[in-house]
Amino acid sequence: MKRYAYTLITSAILSCFLIGCGGSSKSSSENANAGAPAQQTEPVAPAEPVTPSEQNNPVEPQTAEESSSPEIPSAQEEQEEPEEEEKTADSGESAGGKLNLQVIDGYLAQIEACIVKDDDPAMPCDDNFKSADTGKSTFITDASGKAKINLTSKQVAQLKEKGYVKFKAVAPRGSRDIVFGNETKTTQDLVLVGTKFFDSEKFDKQVAEDNTDVFILTPFTTLTEMLLKGDEKLTEEKYSETMNKIAESLGVSPDVITTDYNDPAKISDKKSKTALIAGESLVKLNYLPRTDDDLATVSIMNSESMTSKLKSDIQQLVDEMAEQDFSKAEELSGMMEFRRKSMAKSYESISTGIAEDWRCATNKLNEVVCWGNNAWNNLGNQEFTDKKLKTGEYSEGHENDLMYLKDNYTSEPVNVLVKNPYKSFDDDPDYV
C-alpha cells in the first residue's frame, strides 16, 4: 500500500513537471509510461533540481554555476548578435573617418553644409553621405563656420575611389555672418561650393578620425567651381591654378585664401584683410550663385576673360578698402555698399528704346537696369509700376491706362525684376 502511494505521489510530481510545469503537452501513451516505476529513475535525474518548492518560487536567485548556463532566449540572442554585427559591417555603418569643413565669407554660422552629387549641375546634397547621428545629409556650422562630418567605413571607401569630394553650403539672407569677430547678417542668399582633392598616399591620414586638416569653403573656391564647371578632366593642379589666377586678379596672396583669413587675430594683417574684402566683393557684386538653380544654369565666361574683368572691376576697390581701418563689420559693409552703388551706375553696354523714350543697360554689378518712359510697363520693374498705379493720376477719361498715367517715368535707372520664385516668408520680396 505504501509502495502504491509512493508511486502515485511520484507520478503526480512527474506529471506536474512534464505537463503542468513544463508547459508542453504529451501524448497519453507518454503520460502512461511516466507512471511506470521502471522508468522513474531516468526522467527524474535531469529534473532533479526542480522540486515542488522550487516550482512555487521560480524567481529564487540562481547559483553562479546555474546562471552561467544560458537559457534558450539567451542562446538565440547570442546567435543573432554576430548576424547583426555582420550586417552592420556590410552596410558600412561602422566608424570610418572624419572630414573638417570651414565656411568663410566672414564666418557663416548655423547654416547647412553637405557633400554633394557632383554629376548633377544643381549639386544637390548626396544622400549617400547622411550623418549617422542625425540621419540627415546636411551638417550645421558652428560660430567659427566649422562643421565636422563623420564618415562610415563605406563612405570612406567611396571617397577613396573618387579621389575627391565636393562640398556645398547654403546661407539664406539674414544668416549670421561673423566678420573678424564682429557679428552681422547676410544681405542676400548665397551658395558656396568647393572641391577637396585627396592624396592617394596620404588618404588614410586625411580622413582619419583624429585628423586636423580643414577644407576652407569660400567665395574663391566657388568662383573656381563656376569657371571650371563641366570640365570632365578636372585635376587638383588645374583647380589650384585657376583659384590662384582669381586671387592674383583681385590682388590677393594665393597662399592666404586656403587658410582661415577671417581669424579675429588677423584683423590688422593686410593680406588677410585683403582676402576678406575680395571675398565680400565677389558676393556683393553678384559674381556668385544665390540658389541651387543658379548653380545649375549659370553661364560664365572663360578663366582669362573673367580674371581680366575681376582685375578691372574689383581690384582697385579691394586695394582701396584694404588700406582703411575698420573695427566693426558694419563699417566694412558700409564701405562695400558705397562702392556697390557706384558700380551700379557704371555701364558695360547701353541699348536704345523705342523713339528714344527709354533705355536699358547692363552695369558692372551684372545687373540689367532701365530708365525713361514706362507707358507700356516696359522698364521691367513691376514694383515701380505698382507704386505709380497706387499714387499717380490719370489724364481725364483715361483711367487705368498706363499710357495716360501722369509721371509714369523715371530718370533714375531701376532694376529689371522677375517674380521671386523663392518667396517663402511675408518679408521676402515679391520680385528680384
VENTA-V735322 format. One record per residue. N is the residue number from 1. RES is the residue in one small letter. OMEGA is omega in whole degrees, -180 to 180 (999 if undefined). NEAR is the number of other C-alpha atoms within 12 Angstrom. D_LAST is the distance of its C-alpha to the last C-alpha in Angstrom with 1 decimal. Layout:
# VENTA-V735322
n->[N | N]
res->[RES | RES]
omega->[OMEGA | OMEGA]
near->[NEAR | NEAR]
d_last->[D_LAST | D_LAST]
This chain:
# VENTA-V735322
n->[1 | 2 | 3 | 4 | 5 | 6 | 7 | 8 | 9 | 10 | 11 | 12 | 13 | 14 | 15 | 16 | 17 | 18 | 19 | 20 | 21 | 22 | 23 | 24 | 25 | 26 | 27 | 28 | 29 | 30 | 31 | 32 | 33 | 34 | 35 | 36 | 37 | 38 | 39 | 40 | 41 | 42 | 43 | 44 | 45 | 46 | 47 | 48 | 49 | 50 | 51 | 52 | 53 | 54 | 55 | 56 | 57 | 58 | 59 | 60 | 61 | 62 | 63 | 64 | 65 | 66 | 67 | 68 | 69 | 70 | 71 | 72 | 73 | 74 | 75 | 76 | 77 | 78 | 79 | 80 | 81 | 82 | 83 | 84 | 85 | 86 | 87 | 88 | 89 | 90 | 91 | 92 | 93 | 94 | 95 | 96 | 97 | 98 | 99 | 100 | 101 | 102 | 103 | 104 | 105 | 106 | 107 | 108 | 109 | 110 | 111 | 112 | 113 | 114 | 115 | 116 | 117 | 118 | 119 | 120 | 121 | 122 | 123 | 124 | 125 | 126 | 127 | 128 | 129 | 130 | 131 | 132 | 133 | 134 | 135 | 136 | 137 | 138 | 139 | 140 | 141 | 142 | 143 | 144 | 145 | 146 | 147 | 148 | 149 | 150 | 151 | 152 | 153 | 154 | 155 | 156 | 157 | 158 | 159 | 160 | 161 | 162 | 163 | 164 | 165 | 166 | 167 | 168 | 169 | 170 | 171 | 172 | 173 | 174 | 175 | 176 | 177 | 178 | 179 | 180 | 181 | 182 | 183 | 184 | 185 | 186 | 187 | 188 | 189 | 190 | 191 | 192 | 193 | 194 | 195 | 196 | 197 | 198 | 199 | 200 | 201 | 202 | 203 | 204 | 205 | 206 | 207 | 208 | 209 | 210 | 211 | 212 | 213 | 214 | 215 | 216 | 217 | 218 | 219 | 220 | 221 | 222 | 223 | 224 | 225 | 226 | 227 | 228 | 229 | 230 | 231 | 232 | 233 | 234 | 235 | 236 | 237 | 238 | 239 | 240 | 241 | 242 | 243 | 244 | 245 | 246 | 247 | 248 | 249 | 250 | 251 | 252 | 253 | 254 | 255 | 256 | 257 | 258 | 259 | 260 | 261 | 262 | 263 | 264 | 265 | 266 | 267 | 268 | 269 | 270 | 271 | 272 | 273 | 274 | 275 | 276 | 277 | 278 | 279 | 280 | 281 | 282 | 283 | 284 | 285 | 286 | 287 | 288 | 289 | 290 | 291 | 292 | 293 | 294 | 295 | 296 | 297 | 298 | 299 | 300 | 301 | 302 | 303 | 304 | 305 | 306 | 307 | 308 | 309 | 310 | 311 | 312 | 313 | 314 | 315 | 316 | 317 | 318 | 319 | 320 | 321 | 322 | 323 | 324 | 325 | 326 | 327 | 328 | 329 | 330 | 331 | 332 | 333 | 334 | 335 | 336 | 337 | 338 | 339 | 340 | 341 | 342 | 343 | 344 | 345 | 346 | 347 | 348 | 349 | 350 | 351 | 352 | 353 | 354 | 355 | 356 | 357 | 358 | 359 | 360 | 361 | 362 | 363 | 364 | 365 | 366 | 367 | 368 | 369 | 370 | 371 | 372 | 373 | 374 | 375 | 376 | 377 | 378 | 379 | 380 | 381 | 382 | 383 | 384 | 385 | 386 | 387 | 388 | 389 | 390 | 391 | 392 | 393 | 394 | 395 | 396 | 397 | 398 | 399 | 400 | 401 | 402 | 403 | 404 | 405 | 406 | 407 | 408 | 409 | 410 | 411 | 412 | 413 | 414 | 415 | 416 | 417 | 418 | 419 | 420 | 421 | 422 | 423 | 424 | 425 | 426 | 427 | 428 | 429 | 430 | 431 | 432]
res->[m | k | r | y | a | y | t | l | i | t | s | a | i | l | s | c | f | l | i | g | c | g | g | s | s | k | s | s | s | e | n | a | n | a | g | a | p | a | q | q | t | e | p | v | a | p | a | e | p | v | t | p | s | e | q | n | n | p | v | e | p | q | t | a | e | e | s | s | s | p | e | i | p | s | a | q | e | e | q | e | e | p | e | e | e | e | k | t | a | d | s | g | e | s | a | g | g | k | l | n | l | q | v | i | d | g | y | l | a | q | i | e | a | c | i | v | k | d | d | d | p | a | m | p | c | d | d | n | f | k | s | a | d | t | g | k | s | t | f | i | t | d | a | s | g | k | a | k | i | n | l | t | s | k | q | v | a | q | l | k | e | k | g | y | v | k | f | k | a | v | a | p | r | g | s | r | d | i | v | f | g | n | e | t | k | t | t | q | d | l | v | l | v | g | t | k | f | f | d | s | e | k | f | d | k | q | v | a | e | d | n | t | d | v | f | i | l | t | p | f | t | t | l | t | e | m | l | l | k | g | d | e | k | l | t | e | e | k | y | s | e | t | m | n | k | i | a | e | s | l | g | v | s | p | d | v | i | t | t | d | y | n | d | p | a | k | i | s | d | k | k | s | k | t | a | l | i | a | g | e | s | l | v | k | l | n | y | l | p | r | t | d | d | d | l | a | t | v | s | i | m | n | s | e | s | m | t | s | k | l | k | s | d | i | q | q | l | v | d | e | m | a | e | q | d | f | s | k | a | e | e | l | s | g | m | m | e | f | r | r | k | s | m | a | k | s | y | e | s | i | s | t | g | i | a | e | d | w | r | c | a | t | n | k | l | n | e | v | v | c | w | g | n | n | a | w | n | n | l | g | n | q | e | f | t | d | k | k | l | k | t | g | e | y | s | e | g | h | e | n | d | l | m | y | l | k | d | n | y | t | s | e | p | v | n | v | l | v | k | n | p | y | k | s | f | d | d | d | p | d | y | v]
omega->[178 | -180 | 180 | 179 | 179 | 179 | 179 | -180 | -180 | 180 | -180 | 180 | -180 | 180 | 179 | -178 | -174 | -175 | -175 | -174 | -179 | 176 | 179 | -179 | 178 | 177 | -179 | 180 | 178 | 179 | 179 | 179 | -179 | -179 | -178 | -178 | -176 | -177 | -177 | -171 | -175 | 178 | -176 | -174 | -180 | -179 | -174 | -180 | -176 | 176 | 179 | -179 | 179 | 179 | 179 | 180 | -173 | -176 | 180 | -177 | 178 | 173 | 180 | -178 | -178 | -178 | -180 | 180 | -176 | 173 | -175 | 180 | 180 | -180 | 179 | 179 | 180 | 179 | -177 | -176 | 178 | 179 | 180 | 178 | -180 | 179 | 179 | -179 | -179 | -177 | 176 | -177 | 178 | -177 | -177 | -179 | -175 | 172 | 178 | -178 | 173 | -177 | -176 | 159 | -142 | 173 | 178 | -172 | 179 | 174 | -178 | 175 | -180 | 169 | -171 | 171 | -175 | 178 | 177 | -177 | -180 | 179 | 176 | 178 | -176 | -180 | 177 | -179 | 176 | 177 | 177 | -178 | -174 | -176 | 180 | 179 | 179 | 180 | -175 | -179 | 178 | -175 | 176 | 180 | -175 | 174 | 178 | -178 | 178 | -176 | 172 | 180 | 179 | 179 | 177 | 180 | 179 | -180 | 179 | -180 | -179 | -179 | 179 | 176 | 178 | 179 | 172 | 173 | -178 | -180 | 178 | 176 | -179 | 178 | 177 | -180 | -174 | -175 | -178 | 177 | 179 | -175 | 174 | 180 | 176 | -176 | 179 | 175 | -177 | 173 | 177 | 178 | 179 | -177 | 173 | 178 | 180 | 173 | -175 | -178 | -178 | -173 | -176 | 179 | -178 | 178 | 180 | -177 | -179 | -178 | -179 | 180 | -178 | 176 | -178 | 179 | -169 | 171 | -179 | 177 | -178 | 179 | 176 | 178 | -178 | -179 | -177 | -177 | 178 | 179 | -176 | 180 | -178 | 179 | 178 | -179 | 180 | 180 | -179 | 179 | 180 | -179 | 177 | 177 | 178 | -179 | -178 | 179 | 180 | -179 | -178 | 177 | -178 | -177 | -177 | -171 | 176 | 179 | 177 | -177 | 179 | 179 | -179 | 180 | -176 | -176 | 179 | 179 | -175 | -180 | -180 | 180 | 179 | 179 | -179 | 180 | 179 | 179 | 178 | -179 | 179 | 179 | -174 | -177 | 170 | 175 | -173 | 179 | 178 | -177 | 175 | 178 | 176 | 179 | -175 | -170 | -175 | 176 | -173 | -179 | -178 | -173 | -177 | 180 | -178 | -179 | 176 | 179 | 178 | -179 | -178 | -175 | -167 | -171 | 180 | 177 | -179 | -179 | -179 | -176 | -180 | 179 | -176 | 177 | 172 | -177 | -179 | 179 | -179 | 180 | 177 | -180 | 179 | 178 | -180 | -179 | 177 | -180 | 180 | 180 | 179 | -179 | 179 | -179 | 174 | -170 | 174 | -179 | 180 | 177 | -180 | 177 | -178 | 175 | 178 | 180 | -178 | 180 | 175 | -179 | 169 | -179 | -176 | 172 | -177 | 178 | 173 | 180 | 178 | 176 | -179 | -176 | -179 | -174 | -178 | -174 | -172 | 177 | 173 | 180 | -175 | 178 | 178 | -180 | -180 | 179 | 179 | 180 | -178 | -172 | -174 | 177 | -179 | 172 | -175 | 178 | -178 | -180 | 177 | 176 | -176 | -177 | -178 | 177 | -177 | 177 | 180 | 179 | 176 | 175 | 177 | 179 | 175 | -179 | 171 | -175 | 171 | 179 | -175 | -179 | -176 | -179 | -178 | -176 | -177 | -178 | 174 | -179 | 177 | -178 | 179 | 999]
near->[7 | 8 | 10 | 13 | 11 | 16 | 21 | 19 | 18 | 25 | 28 | 23 | 28 | 36 | 32 | 25 | 30 | 25 | 20 | 16 | 21 | 16 | 11 | 13 | 16 | 18 | 13 | 12 | 11 | 17 | 22 | 17 | 18 | 30 | 27 | 22 | 21 | 13 | 19 | 27 | 17 | 14 | 24 | 23 | 13 | 14 | 22 | 16 | 16 | 23 | 20 | 21 | 12 | 17 | 18 | 13 | 12 | 14 | 9 | 13 | 11 | 15 | 10 | 9 | 9 | 12 | 12 | 11 | 13 | 15 | 12 | 10 | 11 | 14 | 14 | 13 | 14 | 15 | 14 | 14 | 14 | 14 | 14 | 16 | 16 | 15 | 14 | 17 | 17 | 14 | 17 | 23 | 28 | 21 | 24 | 28 | 31 | 32 | 41 | 34 | 44 | 45 | 53 | 52 | 50 | 47 | 43 | 47 | 35 | 28 | 35 | 33 | 43 | 44 | 42 | 33 | 24 | 29 | 17 | 18 | 24 | 26 | 36 | 30 | 31 | 26 | 18 | 27 | 38 | 25 | 29 | 26 | 17 | 13 | 14 | 21 | 28 | 32 | 37 | 29 | 32 | 24 | 26 | 33 | 40 | 32 | 36 | 33 | 39 | 36 | 32 | 31 | 27 | 25 | 32 | 34 | 24 | 19 | 32 | 26 | 16 | 21 | 25 | 31 | 36 | 36 | 42 | 48 | 49 | 43 | 37 | 30 | 26 | 21 | 29 | 32 | 37 | 32 | 41 | 35 | 26 | 26 | 27 | 26 | 26 | 31 | 24 | 26 | 30 | 40 | 46 | 47 | 47 | 42 | 41 | 36 | 27 | 26 | 20 | 16 | 10 | 15 | 25 | 24 | 21 | 30 | 40 | 23 | 22 | 17 | 21 | 17 | 25 | 25 | 37 | 39 | 44 | 46 | 43 | 48 | 43 | 40 | 42 | 39 | 44 | 38 | 33 | 31 | 33 | 22 | 17 | 10 | 11 | 23 | 21 | 22 | 13 | 21 | 30 | 26 | 22 | 31 | 38 | 27 | 31 | 41 | 40 | 27 | 32 | 39 | 36 | 35 | 26 | 26 | 19 | 30 | 39 | 33 | 27 | 34 | 40 | 42 | 29 | 24 | 15 | 22 | 30 | 21 | 21 | 28 | 30 | 33 | 41 | 39 | 44 | 49 | 50 | 48 | 45 | 43 | 39 | 43 | 37 | 37 | 34 | 31 | 38 | 37 | 36 | 35 | 29 | 28 | 19 | 22 | 32 | 23 | 18 | 24 | 21 | 26 | 19 | 21 | 26 | 19 | 16 | 29 | 31 | 20 | 25 | 34 | 25 | 20 | 34 | 41 | 29 | 23 | 33 | 37 | 26 | 22 | 31 | 30 | 18 | 20 | 19 | 23 | 19 | 19 | 32 | 22 | 21 | 36 | 31 | 18 | 26 | 32 | 23 | 19 | 28 | 28 | 19 | 19 | 26 | 29 | 28 | 22 | 22 | 21 | 18 | 19 | 19 | 15 | 19 | 16 | 10 | 12 | 22 | 30 | 31 | 34 | 29 | 25 | 28 | 29 | 32 | 28 | 29 | 30 | 34 | 37 | 34 | 30 | 33 | 36 | 28 | 22 | 29 | 30 | 35 | 30 | 32 | 25 | 23 | 31 | 32 | 20 | 17 | 27 | 26 | 16 | 14 | 22 | 21 | 21 | 16 | 11 | 10 | 13 | 15 | 20 | 22 | 26 | 24 | 23 | 29 | 25 | 23 | 34 | 32 | 26 | 18 | 18 | 31 | 33 | 30 | 28 | 24 | 18 | 16 | 18 | 15 | 21 | 17 | 12 | 12 | 9 | 12 | 19 | 19 | 19 | 20 | 23]
d_last->[107.7 | 106.0 | 104.8 | 103.5 | 101.6 | 100.1 | 99.0 | 97.3 | 95.5 | 94.3 | 93.2 | 91.2 | 89.5 | 88.6 | 87.4 | 85.2 | 83.8 | 83.3 | 82.2 | 81.2 | 79.9 | 78.6 | 76.5 | 77.5 | 79.9 | 83.0 | 85.3 | 88.6 | 90.6 | 88.7 | 89.3 | 93.0 | 93.4 | 91.8 | 94.7 | 97.3 | 98.9 | 99.0 | 95.1 | 94.5 | 94.5 | 91.9 | 89.1 | 89.8 | 89.4 | 85.6 | 85.1 | 87.3 | 84.6 | 83.8 | 86.3 | 86.2 | 85.3 | 82.4 | 81.1 | 81.1 | 79.1 | 76.5 | 74.3 | 77.0 | 75.7 | 76.5 | 78.4 | 76.7 | 78.3 | 77.3 | 73.7 | 73.4 | 74.1 | 70.7 | 70.6 | 69.1 | 65.5 | 65.4 | 66.6 | 63.8 | 61.2 | 62.6 | 62.4 | 58.7 | 57.6 | 58.1 | 56.4 | 53.3 | 53.4 | 53.7 | 50.7 | 48.7 | 49.7 | 48.9 | 45.4 | 44.8 | 43.9 | 46.3 | 44.9 | 44.2 | 42.3 | 39.3 | 36.3 | 34.8 | 31.2 | 29.5 | 25.8 | 25.2 | 22.4 | 24.5 | 25.9 | 23.1 | 25.1 | 25.1 | 22.5 | 23.3 | 24.8 | 26.7 | 28.7 | 26.9 | 28.0 | 27.9 | 28.8 | 25.4 | 22.6 | 20.1 | 22.8 | 23.1 | 25.5 | 29.1 | 31.1 | 34.2 | 33.5 | 33.2 | 34.6 | 38.2 | 37.7 | 34.6 | 34.5 | 30.8 | 29.4 | 27.2 | 28.7 | 27.6 | 27.7 | 29.9 | 29.7 | 30.5 | 27.8 | 30.6 | 31.1 | 34.4 | 34.4 | 37.8 | 38.9 | 41.6 | 44.3 | 42.7 | 39.3 | 41.2 | 43.0 | 39.8 | 38.4 | 41.8 | 41.8 | 38.4 | 39.0 | 35.5 | 32.7 | 28.9 | 26.8 | 23.2 | 21.6 | 18.4 | 17.2 | 14.5 | 13.0 | 16.0 | 18.6 | 21.9 | 22.3 | 25.8 | 26.4 | 30.2 | 31.0 | 28.7 | 26.1 | 22.5 | 19.1 | 16.3 | 13.2 | 10.8 | 11.5 | 14.2 | 16.6 | 20.0 | 22.7 | 26.2 | 29.7 | 33.0 | 36.1 | 39.5 | 42.9 | 45.2 | 48.1 | 46.3 | 44.2 | 46.2 | 45.7 | 42.0 | 41.4 | 44.4 | 43.9 | 45.0 | 43.0 | 41.2 | 39.1 | 35.4 | 32.6 | 30.0 | 26.4 | 24.3 | 21.7 | 24.8 | 25.6 | 22.1 | 22.0 | 25.5 | 24.5 | 21.9 | 24.6 | 27.2 | 25.2 | 27.6 | 30.6 | 33.3 | 35.8 | 33.9 | 36.3 | 36.3 | 37.7 | 35.0 | 32.3 | 34.0 | 34.6 | 31.0 | 29.8 | 32.6 | 31.5 | 28.0 | 29.7 | 32.1 | 29.6 | 28.0 | 31.4 | 31.5 | 34.6 | 34.1 | 36.4 | 34.2 | 30.9 | 32.7 | 34.0 | 32.7 | 31.8 | 30.1 | 33.5 | 34.1 | 37.5 | 36.1 | 34.2 | 36.9 | 36.9 | 35.4 | 34.7 | 32.7 | 30.8 | 30.0 | 28.7 | 26.5 | 25.0 | 24.5 | 22.7 | 20.4 | 19.8 | 18.8 | 16.1 | 14.9 | 15.1 | 12.9 | 16.0 | 15.6 | 13.9 | 11.5 | 12.6 | 15.7 | 14.2 | 13.4 | 17.1 | 18.3 | 16.7 | 16.4 | 18.9 | 20.4 | 23.3 | 26.8 | 27.9 | 29.9 | 27.1 | 24.6 | 27.1 | 28.1 | 24.5 | 24.2 | 27.6 | 26.7 | 23.3 | 23.7 | 27.4 | 28.4 | 25.7 | 27.0 | 30.6 | 30.1 | 28.4 | 30.9 | 33.7 | 32.5 | 33.4 | 30.9 | 32.1 | 29.0 | 25.6 | 24.1 | 26.0 | 24.5 | 21.0 | 22.0 | 23.4 | 20.4 | 18.1 | 20.7 | 20.8 | 17.0 | 17.1 | 20.1 | 18.6 | 15.6 | 18.5 | 20.4 | 19.9 | 20.8 | 21.3 | 21.3 | 21.8 | 23.5 | 22.6 | 25.1 | 28.1 | 26.4 | 24.6 | 21.1 | 19.9 | 17.0 | 17.0 | 15.8 | 16.2 | 17.6 | 14.3 | 13.7 | 11.0 | 11.6 | 12.4 | 14.7 | 17.3 | 20.3 | 21.2 | 18.7 | 21.5 | 20.0 | 16.3 | 16.4 | 14.1 | 11.2 | 9.4 | 10.2 | 10.0 | 12.6 | 14.6 | 14.7 | 16.0 | 18.5 | 19.7 | 20.5 | 22.2 | 23.6 | 27.0 | 28.1 | 31.2 | 34.1 | 34.2 | 30.7 | 28.7 | 25.3 | 25.4 | 22.5 | 25.1 | 27.2 | 24.7 | 25.9 | 23.8 | 21.0 | 20.3 | 19.1 | 20.8 | 18.0 | 15.3 | 11.9 | 8.8 | 8.3 | 5.1 | 5.5 | 6.3 | 5.4 | 8.7 | 9.5 | 9.7 | 13.3 | 14.1 | 14.3 | 12.9 | 9.6 | 6.8 | 7.0 | 3.8 | 0.0]
